[in-house]
Amino acid sequence: MTFYDCATAPSPRRARMVIAEKRVDVARVEIDLRNGEHFSPEFQAINPRCTVPVLVTEEGEALCDNAAIVRYLEALYPDPPLLGRSPLEQARTAEWVWRVESEGLMAIMEVLRNSSKALKDRALPGPDPVPQIPELAERGRARGQRFFSVMDERLRQTPWLAGDAFSFADISALVFVDFAGWVKMEPEPGLDALKAWREACRARPSGQV
């Protein structure tokens, strides 16, 4: 399998952490987003959406989304499970992955893409120009801080977001919390459960990729 990655981007880090947790041997290809390599004809032939991550399977099919990549690898390499063992664990994991994406990652993406000068006319991923909306950056900051508190409340009840086991929900959430630092956002003081969870995530081998 071949994994198209970008070491500095948050989205492929989620897939990279899954690969690390499952100890899958893949050929890694670095895509230089800063210099627009993802818009090259060669990469567009692999993923017309011009985004990373991409995992090309042994059958030659390109999986161009984190959800697809983690489901594929979970089926091939069930241990350790990252999407839950029981039906209830699977449901909890799916719920928290969705919440992290919609309430956390999307909020920080709104801030970055609508405030960074380097992303002028790139307010949405893909090859088409999209103008920035500064008000979305302001809203994203408020949403991100709110979700820090939501996570802390949950982590006061359970060691990991989906329950007693580390999962793809925690991978997604760690990427969100670290990604927030890109736009100079950090959890407010007093969110001790969130802080302890973050340290536990970072202590895992996958937390360093």
C-alpha atoms as an extended CHARMM CRD file, in Angstrom:
* protein
*
       209  EXT
         1         1  MET       CA              0.0000000000        0.0000000000        0.0000000000  PROA      1               0.0000000000
         2         2  THR       CA              1.0640000000        3.5660000000       -0.6580000000  PROA      2               0.0000000000
         3         3  PHE       CA              0.2030000000        6.4330000000        1.6700000000  PROA      3               0.0000000000
         4         4  TYR       CA              0.2210000000       10.0000000000        0.3370000000  PROA      4               0.0000000000
         5         5  ASP       CA              0.9170000000       12.2660000000        3.2870000000  PROA      5               0.0000000000
         6         6  CYS       CA              1.9650000000       15.7490000000        4.3280000000  PROA      6               0.0000000000
         7         7  ALA       CA              3.9060000000       15.8680000000        7.5840000000  PROA      7               0.0000000000
         8         8  THR       CA              2.7760000000       19.3970000000        8.4460000000  PROA      8               0.0000000000
         9         9  ALA       CA             -0.9630000000       19.0560000000        7.7240000000  PROA      9               0.0000000000
        10        10  PRO       CA             -3.5420000000       17.9970000000       10.3380000000  PROA      10              0.0000000000
        11        11  SER       CA             -5.8490000000       15.8700000000        8.1900000000  PROA      11              0.0000000000
        12        12  PRO       CA             -3.3300000000       13.2300000000        7.0770000000  PROA      12              0.0000000000
        13        13  ARG       CA             -2.0320000000       13.0280000000       10.6340000000  PROA      13              0.0000000000
        14        14  ARG       CA             -5.2470000000       11.2410000000       11.5980000000  PROA      14              0.0000000000
        15        15  ALA       CA             -4.5800000000        8.4780000000        9.0660000000  PROA      15              0.0000000000
        16        16  ARG       CA             -0.8880000000        8.4600000000        9.9820000000  PROA      16              0.0000000000
        17        17  MET       CA             -1.7950000000        7.8250000000       13.6370000000  PROA      17              0.0000000000
        18        18  VAL       CA             -4.1000000000        4.9650000000       12.6300000000  PROA      18              0.0000000000
        19        19  ILE       CA             -1.2840000000        3.4160000000       10.5970000000  PROA      19              0.0000000000
        20        20  ALA       CA              1.0690000000        3.7850000000       13.5750000000  PROA      20              0.0000000000
        21        21  GLU       CA             -1.4000000000        2.2690000000       16.0700000000  PROA      21              0.0000000000
        22        22  LYS       CA             -1.9740000000       -0.7310000000       13.7980000000  PROA      22              0.0000000000
        23        23  ARG       CA              1.7110000000       -1.0110000000       12.8540000000  PROA      23              0.0000000000
        24        24  VAL       CA              0.9440000000       -1.2820000000        9.1570000000  PROA      24              0.0000000000
        25        25  ASP       CA              3.8590000000       -1.2280000000        6.7380000000  PROA      25              0.0000000000
        26        26  VAL       CA              3.1080000000        1.2600000000        3.9490000000  PROA      26              0.0000000000
        27        27  ALA       CA              5.1870000000        3.1260000000        1.4000000000  PROA      27              0.0000000000
        28        28  ARG       CA              4.9400000000        6.8130000000        2.2950000000  PROA      28              0.0000000000
        29        29  VAL       CA              4.9770000000        9.6180000000       -0.2760000000  PROA      29              0.0000000000
        30        30  GLU       CA              5.2750000000       13.2060000000        0.9970000000  PROA      30              0.0000000000
        31        31  ILE       CA              3.1160000000       15.7550000000       -0.8490000000  PROA      31              0.0000000000
        32        32  ASP       CA              4.3240000000       19.3570000000       -0.5960000000  PROA      32              0.0000000000
        33        33  LEU       CA              1.1180000000       21.2980000000        0.0670000000  PROA      33              0.0000000000
        34        34  ARG       CA              2.9330000000       24.5740000000        0.6600000000  PROA      34              0.0000000000
        35        35  ASN       CA              4.2420000000       24.5930000000       -2.8990000000  PROA      35              0.0000000000
        36        36  GLY       CA              1.0260000000       23.2820000000       -4.4310000000  PROA      36              0.0000000000
        37        37  GLU       CA              2.1280000000       19.7620000000       -5.3100000000  PROA      37              0.0000000000
        38        38  HSD       CA             -1.4120000000       18.5380000000       -4.5770000000  PROA      38              0.0000000000
        39        39  PHE       CA             -2.6100000000       20.5480000000       -7.5970000000  PROA      39              0.0000000000
        40        40  SER       CA             -0.1390000000       18.8830000000       -9.9590000000  PROA      40              0.0000000000
        41        41  PRO       CA             -1.5210000000       16.7680000000      -12.8320000000  PROA      41              0.0000000000
        42        42  GLU       CA              0.2810000000       13.7380000000      -11.3960000000  PROA      42              0.0000000000
        43        43  PHE       CA             -1.4460000000       13.9910000000       -8.0230000000  PROA      43              0.0000000000
        44        44  GLN       CA             -4.8120000000       14.9830000000       -9.4980000000  PROA      44              0.0000000000
        45        45  ALA       CA             -4.7040000000       11.7090000000      -11.4300000000  PROA      45              0.0000000000
        46        46  ILE       CA             -4.6120000000        9.9540000000       -8.0430000000  PROA      46              0.0000000000
        47        47  ASN       CA             -7.0910000000       12.2260000000       -6.2350000000  PROA      47              0.0000000000
        48        48  PRO       CA             -9.0340000000       14.7630000000       -8.3260000000  PROA      48              0.0000000000
        49        49  ARG       CA            -10.0970000000       16.4970000000       -5.0810000000  PROA      49              0.0000000000
        50        50  CYS       CA             -6.4510000000       17.5240000000       -4.5700000000  PROA      50              0.0000000000
        51        51  THR       CA             -6.4190000000       16.6040000000       -0.8710000000  PROA      51              0.0000000000
        52        52  VAL       CA             -4.4240000000       14.3830000000        1.4570000000  PROA      52              0.0000000000
        53        53  PRO       CA             -4.4790000000       11.8150000000        2.9530000000  PROA      53              0.0000000000
        54        54  VAL       CA             -4.7280000000        9.2030000000        0.2260000000  PROA      54              0.0000000000
        55        55  LEU       CA             -4.1600000000        5.4930000000        0.7500000000  PROA      55              0.0000000000
        56        56  VAL       CA             -3.7210000000        3.4540000000       -2.4280000000  PROA      56              0.0000000000
        57        57  THR       CA             -4.6370000000       -0.1530000000       -1.6760000000  PROA      57              0.0000000000
        58        58  GLU       CA             -2.8370000000       -3.2200000000       -2.9730000000  PROA      58              0.0000000000
        59        59  GLU       CA             -5.6540000000       -3.4990000000       -5.5190000000  PROA      59              0.0000000000
        60        60  GLY       CA             -4.7440000000       -0.0330000000       -6.7970000000  PROA      60              0.0000000000
        61        61  GLU       CA             -7.8060000000        1.8340000000       -5.5070000000  PROA      61              0.0000000000
        62        62  ALA       CA             -7.2840000000        5.2710000000       -3.9600000000  PROA      62              0.0000000000
        63        63  LEU       CA             -9.0520000000        5.9230000000       -0.6470000000  PROA      63              0.0000000000
        64        64  CYS       CA             -9.1740000000        9.7060000000       -0.2770000000  PROA      64              0.0000000000
        65        65  ASP       CA            -10.8590000000       10.2420000000        3.0760000000  PROA      65              0.0000000000
        66        66  ASN       CA             -9.9160000000        9.5310000000        6.6890000000  PROA      66              0.0000000000
        67        67  ALA       CA            -13.1990000000        7.7190000000        7.3350000000  PROA      67              0.0000000000
        68        68  ALA       CA            -12.5950000000        5.3750000000        4.3990000000  PROA      68              0.0000000000
        69        69  ILE       CA             -8.9620000000        4.7720000000        5.3480000000  PROA      69              0.0000000000
        70        70  VAL       CA             -9.6660000000        3.9020000000        8.9870000000  PROA      70              0.0000000000
        71        71  ARG       CA            -12.5480000000        1.5740000000        8.0660000000  PROA      71              0.0000000000
        72        72  TYR       CA            -10.4080000000       -0.2090000000        5.4920000000  PROA      72              0.0000000000
        73        73  LEU       CA             -7.4730000000       -0.6640000000        7.8600000000  PROA      73              0.0000000000
        74        74  GLU       CA             -9.7670000000       -1.6900000000       10.7200000000  PROA      74              0.0000000000
        75        75  ALA       CA            -11.1770000000       -4.4800000000        8.5590000000  PROA      75              0.0000000000
        76        76  LEU       CA             -7.7320000000       -5.6660000000        7.4520000000  PROA      76              0.0000000000
        77        77  TYR       CA             -6.0350000000       -5.2410000000       10.8330000000  PROA      77              0.0000000000
        78        78  PRO       CA             -8.6810000000       -5.5430000000       13.5820000000  PROA      78              0.0000000000
        79        79  ASP       CA             -6.1710000000       -5.3880000000       16.4620000000  PROA      79              0.0000000000
        80        80  PRO       CA             -5.9210000000       -3.0480000000       18.1480000000  PROA      80              0.0000000000
        81        81  PRO       CA             -9.5100000000       -1.9800000000       17.4520000000  PROA      81              0.0000000000
        82        82  LEU       CA             -9.9230000000        1.7380000000       16.8380000000  PROA      82              0.0000000000
        83        83  LEU       CA            -13.6210000000        1.8070000000       15.9350000000  PROA      83              0.0000000000
        84        84  GLY       CA            -14.8770000000       -0.1550000000       18.9560000000  PROA      84              0.0000000000
        85        85  ARG       CA            -15.4250000000       -3.8420000000       19.6890000000  PROA      85              0.0000000000
        86        86  SER       CA            -19.0490000000       -4.0620000000       20.7710000000  PROA      86              0.0000000000
        87        87  PRO       CA            -21.9910000000       -2.4470000000       18.9600000000  PROA      87              0.0000000000
        88        88  LEU       CA            -22.2300000000        0.1430000000       21.7440000000  PROA      88              0.0000000000
        89        89  GLU       CA            -18.5120000000        0.9730000000       21.5730000000  PROA      89              0.0000000000
        90        90  GLN       CA            -18.7680000000        1.3240000000       17.8060000000  PROA      90              0.0000000000
        91        91  ALA       CA            -21.7490000000        3.6370000000       18.1630000000  PROA      91              0.0000000000
        92        92  ARG       CA            -20.0070000000        5.7810000000       20.7900000000  PROA      92              0.0000000000
        93        93  THR       CA            -16.8810000000        6.0200000000       18.6600000000  PROA      93              0.0000000000
        94        94  ALA       CA            -18.8610000000        7.0550000000       15.5860000000  PROA      94              0.0000000000
        95        95  GLU       CA            -20.7230000000        9.6910000000       17.6020000000  PROA      95              0.0000000000
        96        96  TRP       CA            -17.5650000000       11.2260000000       19.0400000000  PROA      96              0.0000000000
        97        97  VAL       CA            -15.6980000000       11.1660000000       15.7360000000  PROA      97              0.0000000000
        98        98  TRP       CA            -18.6010000000       13.0760000000       14.2300000000  PROA      98              0.0000000000
        99        99  ARG       CA            -18.6420000000       15.5830000000       17.0730000000  PROA      99              0.0000000000
       100       100  VAL       CA            -14.8980000000       16.1520000000       16.8710000000  PROA      100             0.0000000000
       101       101  GLU       CA            -15.1250000000       16.7130000000       13.1300000000  PROA      101             0.0000000000
       102       102  SER       CA            -18.1840000000       18.9590000000       13.1150000000  PROA      102             0.0000000000
       103       103  GLU       CA            -17.6490000000       20.8940000000       16.3660000000  PROA      103             0.0000000000
       104       104  GLY       CA            -13.8580000000       20.8600000000       16.6520000000  PROA      104             0.0000000000
       105       105  LEU       CA            -11.8690000000       20.3050000000       13.4810000000  PROA      105             0.0000000000
       106       106  MET       CA            -14.2990000000       22.2460000000       11.3200000000  PROA      106             0.0000000000
       107       107  ALA       CA            -14.1600000000       25.1750000000       13.7420000000  PROA      107             0.0000000000
       108       108  ILE       CA            -10.3690000000       25.4370000000       13.5320000000  PROA      108             0.0000000000
       109       109  MET       CA            -10.4910000000       24.9640000000        9.7790000000  PROA      109             0.0000000000
       110       110  GLU       CA            -12.8670000000       27.9300000000        9.6120000000  PROA      110             0.0000000000
       111       111  VAL       CA            -10.3780000000       30.0480000000       11.5460000000  PROA      111             0.0000000000
       112       112  LEU       CA             -7.3400000000       29.0410000000        9.4950000000  PROA      112             0.0000000000
       113       113  ARG       CA             -8.8600000000       29.1390000000        6.0410000000  PROA      113             0.0000000000
       114       114  ASN       CA            -10.6600000000       32.4300000000        6.6080000000  PROA      114             0.0000000000
       115       115  SER       CA             -7.7920000000       34.3080000000        8.2600000000  PROA      115             0.0000000000
       116       116  SER       CA             -4.4940000000       33.0580000000        6.8100000000  PROA      116             0.0000000000
       117       117  LYS       CA             -2.9740000000       35.2680000000        4.1120000000  PROA      117             0.0000000000
       118       118  ALA       CA             -1.3940000000       32.1650000000        2.6160000000  PROA      118             0.0000000000
       119       119  LEU       CA             -4.8890000000       30.7480000000        2.0090000000  PROA      119             0.0000000000
       120       120  LYS       CA             -6.3680000000       33.8030000000        0.2960000000  PROA      120             0.0000000000
       121       121  ASP       CA             -9.0830000000       32.5730000000       -2.0900000000  PROA      121             0.0000000000
       122       122  ARG       CA             -8.5660000000       29.0590000000       -0.6560000000  PROA      122             0.0000000000
       123       123  ALA       CA            -11.2540000000       29.1590000000        2.0310000000  PROA      123             0.0000000000
       124       124  LEU       CA            -12.3040000000       25.6100000000        1.1250000000  PROA      124             0.0000000000
       125       125  PRO       CA            -10.1550000000       22.6240000000        0.0940000000  PROA      125             0.0000000000
       126       126  GLY       CA             -9.9450000000       21.7250000000       -3.5730000000  PROA      126             0.0000000000
       127       127  PRO       CA             -8.8540000000       23.3010000000       -6.8520000000  PROA      127             0.0000000000
       128       128  ASP       CA            -11.5980000000       25.9410000000       -7.1330000000  PROA      128             0.0000000000
       129       129  PRO       CA            -11.0130000000       29.4580000000       -5.6900000000  PROA      129             0.0000000000
       130       130  VAL       CA            -13.2410000000       30.3470000000       -2.7120000000  PROA      130             0.0000000000
       131       131  PRO       CA            -13.0480000000       33.7970000000       -1.0390000000  PROA      131             0.0000000000
       132       132  GLN       CA            -12.3960000000       34.1460000000        2.6890000000  PROA      132             0.0000000000
       133       133  ILE       CA            -15.1220000000       35.2830000000        5.1130000000  PROA      133             0.0000000000
       134       134  PRO       CA            -13.4950000000       36.9000000000        8.1930000000  PROA      134             0.0000000000
       135       135  GLU       CA            -16.6540000000       36.4770000000       10.2850000000  PROA      135             0.0000000000
       136       136  LEU       CA            -16.3070000000       32.7070000000        9.9780000000  PROA      136             0.0000000000
       137       137  ALA       CA            -12.8610000000       32.9350000000       11.5710000000  PROA      137             0.0000000000
       138       138  GLU       CA            -14.3290000000       34.7400000000       14.5820000000  PROA      138             0.0000000000
       139       139  ARG       CA            -17.1280000000       32.1990000000       14.8930000000  PROA      139             0.0000000000
       140       140  GLY       CA            -14.6480000000       29.3350000000       14.5700000000  PROA      140             0.0000000000
       141       141  ARG       CA            -12.6380000000       30.5820000000       17.5470000000  PROA      141             0.0000000000
       142       142  ALA       CA            -15.7430000000       30.6400000000       19.7220000000  PROA      142             0.0000000000
       143       143  ARG       CA            -16.8000000000       27.1820000000       18.5540000000  PROA      143             0.0000000000
       144       144  GLY       CA            -13.3440000000       25.7380000000       19.1810000000  PROA      144             0.0000000000
       145       145  GLN       CA            -13.1390000000       27.0590000000       22.7390000000  PROA      145             0.0000000000
       146       146  ARG       CA            -16.6180000000       25.7390000000       23.4470000000  PROA      146             0.0000000000
       147       147  PHE       CA            -15.6340000000       22.2780000000       22.2640000000  PROA      147             0.0000000000
       148       148  PHE       CA            -12.5750000000       22.2510000000       24.5320000000  PROA      148             0.0000000000
       149       149  SER       CA            -15.0330000000       22.5060000000       27.4250000000  PROA      149             0.0000000000
       150       150  VAL       CA            -17.2930000000       19.8060000000       25.9590000000  PROA      150             0.0000000000
       151       151  MET       CA            -14.3370000000       17.4420000000       25.7460000000  PROA      151             0.0000000000
       152       152  ASP       CA            -13.2100000000       18.2170000000       29.2910000000  PROA      152             0.0000000000
       153       153  GLU       CA            -16.6750000000       17.4630000000       30.6520000000  PROA      153             0.0000000000
       154       154  ARG       CA            -16.7310000000       14.1230000000       28.8380000000  PROA      154             0.0000000000
       155       155  LEU       CA            -13.2150000000       13.1980000000       29.9540000000  PROA      155             0.0000000000
       156       156  ARG       CA            -14.1500000000       13.7710000000       33.5820000000  PROA      156             0.0000000000
       157       157  GLN       CA            -16.4640000000       10.7770000000       33.1440000000  PROA      157             0.0000000000
       158       158  THR       CA            -14.3530000000        8.4060000000       31.0220000000  PROA      158             0.0000000000
       159       159  PRO       CA            -10.6000000000        8.0060000000       30.3740000000  PROA      159             0.0000000000
       160       160  TRP       CA            -11.0950000000        8.1590000000       26.6050000000  PROA      160             0.0000000000
       161       161  LEU       CA            -13.7630000000        9.8910000000       24.5510000000  PROA      161             0.0000000000
       162       162  ALA       CA            -15.6230000000        6.7300000000       23.5400000000  PROA      162             0.0000000000
       163       163  GLY       CA            -15.2230000000        4.9620000000       26.8890000000  PROA      163             0.0000000000
       164       164  ASP       CA            -12.5190000000        2.7770000000       28.3920000000  PROA      164             0.0000000000
       165       165  ALA       CA            -10.4310000000        2.2300000000       25.2530000000  PROA      165             0.0000000000
       166       166  PHE       CA             -8.3610000000        4.5280000000       23.0360000000  PROA      166             0.0000000000
       167       167  SER       CA            -10.0710000000        4.9330000000       19.6680000000  PROA      167             0.0000000000
       168       168  PHE       CA            -10.2150000000        6.8570000000       16.4200000000  PROA      168             0.0000000000
       169       169  ALA       CA            -12.2690000000        9.4350000000       18.3150000000  PROA      169             0.0000000000
       170       170  ASP       CA             -9.2220000000       10.2020000000       20.4700000000  PROA      170             0.0000000000
       171       171  ILE       CA             -6.9630000000       10.3230000000       17.4180000000  PROA      171             0.0000000000
       172       172  SER       CA             -9.2790000000       12.8300000000       15.7680000000  PROA      172             0.0000000000
       173       173  ALA       CA             -9.5780000000       14.8750000000       18.9510000000  PROA      173             0.0000000000
       174       174  LEU       CA             -5.8190000000       15.0340000000       19.5620000000  PROA      174             0.0000000000
       175       175  VAL       CA             -5.3560000000       16.3390000000       16.0290000000  PROA      175             0.0000000000
       176       176  PHE       CA             -8.0460000000       18.9660000000       16.7510000000  PROA      176             0.0000000000
       177       177  VAL       CA             -6.4300000000       20.1180000000       20.0060000000  PROA      177             0.0000000000
       178       178  ASP       CA             -2.9550000000       20.2990000000       18.4760000000  PROA      178             0.0000000000
       179       179  PHE       CA             -4.2810000000       21.8950000000       15.2730000000  PROA      179             0.0000000000
       180       180  ALA       CA             -5.8470000000       24.6640000000       17.3530000000  PROA      180             0.0000000000
       181       181  GLY       CA             -2.3400000000       25.7510000000       18.2830000000  PROA      181             0.0000000000
       182       182  TRP       CA             -1.8030000000       26.7190000000       14.6470000000  PROA      182             0.0000000000
       183       183  VAL       CA             -4.2600000000       29.5770000000       15.1290000000  PROA      183             0.0000000000
       184       184  LYS       CA             -2.9290000000       30.3880000000       18.6200000000  PROA      184             0.0000000000
       185       185  MET       CA             -5.7910000000       28.7040000000       20.4590000000  PROA      185             0.0000000000
       186       186  GLU       CA             -5.1870000000       26.6730000000       23.6030000000  PROA      186             0.0000000000
       187       187  PRO       CA             -7.5920000000       25.1830000000       26.1680000000  PROA      187             0.0000000000
       188       188  GLU       CA             -8.3570000000       27.6190000000       28.9650000000  PROA      188             0.0000000000
       189       189  PRO       CA             -6.8930000000       26.9870000000       32.4510000000  PROA      189             0.0000000000
       190       190  GLY       CA             -8.8980000000       24.6050000000       34.6000000000  PROA      190             0.0000000000
       191       191  LEU       CA             -9.6700000000       22.0070000000       31.9240000000  PROA      191             0.0000000000
       192       192  ASP       CA             -7.6310000000       19.4460000000       33.8480000000  PROA      192             0.0000000000
       193       193  ALA       CA             -9.2700000000       16.3120000000       32.4380000000  PROA      193             0.0000000000
       194       194  LEU       CA             -8.5610000000       17.5090000000       28.9120000000  PROA      194             0.0000000000
       195       195  LYS       CA             -4.9570000000       18.2580000000       29.8460000000  PROA      195             0.0000000000
       196       196  ALA       CA             -4.4040000000       14.8000000000       31.3690000000  PROA      196             0.0000000000
       197       197  TRP       CA             -6.0020000000       13.0940000000       28.3650000000  PROA      197             0.0000000000
       198       198  ARG       CA             -3.7940000000       15.0760000000       25.9660000000  PROA      198             0.0000000000
       199       199  GLU       CA             -0.6850000000       13.9920000000       27.8410000000  PROA      199             0.0000000000
       200       200  ALA       CA             -1.8440000000       10.3570000000       27.7400000000  PROA      200             0.0000000000
       201       201  CYS       CA             -2.4340000000       10.5670000000       23.9810000000  PROA      201             0.0000000000
       202       202  ARG       CA              0.9630000000       12.1100000000       23.3740000000  PROA      202             0.0000000000
       203       203  ALA       CA              2.6350000000        9.3760000000       25.4320000000  PROA      203             0.0000000000
       204       204  ARG       CA              1.4950000000        6.7520000000       22.9300000000  PROA      204             0.0000000000
       205       205  PRO       CA              3.8490000000        5.9850000000       20.0170000000  PROA      205             0.0000000000
       206       206  SER       CA              1.1950000000        7.2310000000       17.5880000000  PROA      206             0.0000000000
       207       207  GLY       CA              1.0170000000       10.5240000000       19.4600000000  PROA      207             0.0000000000
       208       208  GLN       CA              4.4520000000       11.4370000000       18.1540000000  PROA      208             0.0000000000
       209       209  VAL       CA              3.7660000000       11.0010000000       14.4300000000  PROA      209             0.0000000000
